Amino acid sequence: DLEGRDGADDFYNRGNALAREGRFEDALAAYDEALKRAPADADARYNREQVLKLIEKRQQDGKGDGQQQPGEQDPRRK
């Protein structure tokens, strides 16, 4: 159980676990906390960047943002 631990390594490990579960926003927050405690942590910085790319890709793919997918018609247009 990673709850109740608050060191840089603890937040880094929490970020990794959350990312594996697909909880990218929570993982990003955990990496941010790890970097607050250890700003020079290259692994936390790298993993944060990777998770940020996954979040951006999910947004570009149109999941949950209301963007129209290629080939879809705008329902307001007739």
N, C-alpha and C positions, 0 to 999 in steps of 0.2 A: 504494500500500500504506500503510495507516494504522497498522500495527504499529510499535512502537518510538518512537512520538511520544507526548509526555506533557503537552502544554500544554492549557489549557482548550478552545481551539478544536479541537484534535485530538480530544479526547474528545467534544465536541459533534458534530463531523463523523462520528465513529465511531458515536455514538448514532443519528444520522440514517440512516446506511447500514444499521445493524442493524435499525432499525425498518422500513425499506423491505423488508428480507428477512423480516419477520415474527418476528424474534427479539426479542420485546418485553422479556423479562426482562434480556437482555444489553444492550439499548438503555437500559433504565432504569438499569442499573449504570454505563453510560458517561455518561449525563447526570448521575448523582450525582457522578461523578468531576469532570466539567466544573464543576459547582456548588461542589465543594470548592475548586477553584482560582480560580473567579470567581463568588462567591456572588451578585453583582448581575446576572448574565447573564440577562436577561428571556427571551431566545429559548430558552435551555437549560431554564429553569424551565417555560416554556409547553409545550415539546415533551415534557418529562418528565411533565407533567400529562396530556397527550393520550395518551401511551403507557400511563400508569397506568390511564386510563379504558378503553383497549383491553384491558388485562389483566383488569380487573374485569368487562368485558362478556363476555370469553371464559369467565371463571369462572361468571358468571351463566347463560351459555348452556349450561353443563353439560359443557363439553369437558374430559374428563379428571378431573373431580372426583367422579364417581360419583353426581351428582345425577340424580334421575329427571326426565325430560322430560315436559312436559304430554302427557297421553294415553297414556303408557306405564304398564304395570302393574308393580308391585313384584313381582319374581320370587319373593320369599319368601311372598307372599300367594297363596292358592289359592281 
